[in-house]
Amino acid sequence: MPIIQIIKPNDNTIVGIWKITETIDELSKLVTLSSKSRELLKKRKSSIHKLQFLSVRAILFELGYADDNLSYQDNAPILNDSKKISISHSNLFSCVIISDLRVGIDVQQEANNKINTIAKKFIGYETSYLTHDDFKRKSIIWNIKESIYKIANINGLDYKTHSLVVPFNLSDNFTYSWLIYKNLKERYASYFFTIENYSFAYLIHTNDE
């Protein structure tokens, strides 16, 4: 199917979400790839990685961008019009956020056993309001902290000690989160939701601290 959801949280920001139901050939017909991207696509070993690569380009097309508008610097995606971009994919979902502001996005297929296994690596301050079987909120916190990591792009950033998520209810679909690293302190408006068994979060930097 084509893009399944476009979200515009403010006048400066747009989010695109794609559920992959196409074959590689079908997705390939929806995009025009640069020679560099064609080479990158060939290097993707698995079919799902090829599909994710193509679906991201399909989202960009839906949002008004061509493949060659996108490049990478220090492993972070950048656009040639200086707008900020963040990209994520998990199995059959891909998502992109574009904004004048600093942004991050993350999607994860929910897996309760995995979340509890890795929780000790990213849950710090949040233990004050979580329970052991609070799988969904842990998943959202993981999404949010992954998004913070993408925004910060700092080597050695520790999810547990350098980021925190303000208490929230799942029905809120919104909270605030913080990056606190050395002399850097930033707050992010943090939106979250689920589609099927996938959790999503996207963050927008706010100077209103």
N, C-alpha and C positions, 0 to 999 in steps of 0.2 A: 504494500500500500504506500501511498505518498506520505509526506510528513503528517503526523497525527495530531500535533498540537503546536500552536505558536502562542507564546505568552509575551505580553508587553507590560512588565511591572512598572515602567515609567517611560517618559518621553525619550530617554536616552538609551534604553536597553531592550533587547529582544532575545527570546529564547526559542529554539526550534528543537522538536523531539521527533525522532523517526523510529518506527518499529519495522525491523527488517523482515519482510515476507517474500522478497524478490530473490531470484537467482543472481549469480554474478553477472551473467549476460544481460539480464533485465536491468540491473542497476547500472551497468556500464553504458547502456543506451541512454540513460538519463543525464549523464555528465560528459563534459569534454575535459580530458586530462592533458596537462602539459607533458612534455617528453620526460621531464624529471619525475613527475608523479607516476607516469606509466612504468618507469623503471622501479620506483618504490613499490608499486603494486605487485610487480613480478616477484619482488623479494619477500613478500608476505607468504609464509609457508602454508598456513591453513586457510580453508575456505571462509571460516568465520572472520578471520582477520582481514581478508580481502573484502568481504561484505561490509565490515565496519569502516574500512578505509573509504569505500565507495559511498556508503550512506552519509558519512560526514560531508563529502563533496556535494552530495545531493541536497543536504540541508543548506549548505552555503549557497547553492544555486537558488533555492527557494527564498533565501534571505537577501538575494540580490548580489551575490558575489560569484566570481569565477574561480576555478581551481588555482590559477596562477596569482590570485590575490593573496593566497595563503603561503606563508613560509615559516621556517622555524629558526629560532635563535636560542642557544643554550637549552635546547630541548623544549622550549616553550613556543607555542604557536603565536604568530604575529600577522597582522593584516597590513596591506600596503597603504591603507588610508589612515593609519595611526589609531584606529579604534582598537579597544581591548577585546580579546577573544579567549575563550576557554572551551575545551573539547573533552568529552568523555564518552565511553561506550562500555557496555557489559553484555556479552552474549548477543541478544537480538535487539537491543536498544542502543541508539546513539543520540547524543544531544550536544548542542552548541549554544553558547551565550555570547552575544556581541554587545558592546556598550562603550560610551565615552568614558565610563568609570572603570576602575579596576574590578574585575569580576572573576569568579571561579564557578565551575559546575562539576557535578559528579553523579553517576548512576551506578548502582550495584544491584545485582540479583540477590534477593534476600536469602540468607542461609543461617538459621538460628544457631546451629552447632558451630559454624565458622565464627560468627560474631562473638560468642562466649569464649572461644579459644583465643581470639586475638584482642579481646577487650582490654586485657592488662597492658597492651602496648599503646592504647590511645585514650583510655578513660583515666582521668586524674581528678580534677575538681568535680566532675560530674557524678562521682560516687556519692555525693551528698544528697542526690535526689533520684538515683536509680536503684532498682532492685535486681536481683540475680537473673530473673526471668523477663526482664524488661527489653525483650529482643528488638522490638520495633524502634524504640527510642535510641537504643544503642546503634542500630543500623543508620538512623538519621544522623546521629552524632558522627559516625564514621564518614558519611557523605559530606557533612559540613567540614570536618577536619581535613578530608582529602581536598576539598575546595580551597580551604585556607592555604594548604601546602602549595597548590597550584598558583594562587595569587602571590604568595610570598616568594616562591622560587629560591629558597635559601637552603644551601647544603647544610646538613646537620640539624635541621629543624626537628624538634621532638614533639610529636603530636600530644603527648601526655602532659608535658610541662610548659610548652610554649603556646598552646591554644586552649581555649575553653568555650563551652557552649552554655548560655544562660538557660535556666530551667524552663521547660515548655511542656505543653500538652500536645498530643498528636493532632487533636482537633484544631489547634491554632494555625497549623501550616506556616508558622512564622516564629522566629526567635532572633536573638542577637548572638553573635559570637565574637571572640576577640583573639587577636594575635598579639602575644606579649613576648618579645624577643630582644634581649639586651636593652637598647634605648628606644626600640621601636614598639609602639602601641597603637593598634588599629582596630576599629570596630566595623563589623559587617552586618548589614541587614541580611538575614538568612531565611530563605524560603524553602519549604520542603513539601513533598507529596509522594504518593505511590501510584503506580500504574501496574495493574496485574500484580506480580510478585517482585516488582522492582521498586527500589526506593531512589528518590531523586532529591538533590539539593542544589540550589544555586545561590551565590553570595554576591552582594554588591557593596563595595567599600563606601562607608559614610564618614564624612568629616564631623558629623554631629555627635560628639563624644561627651 
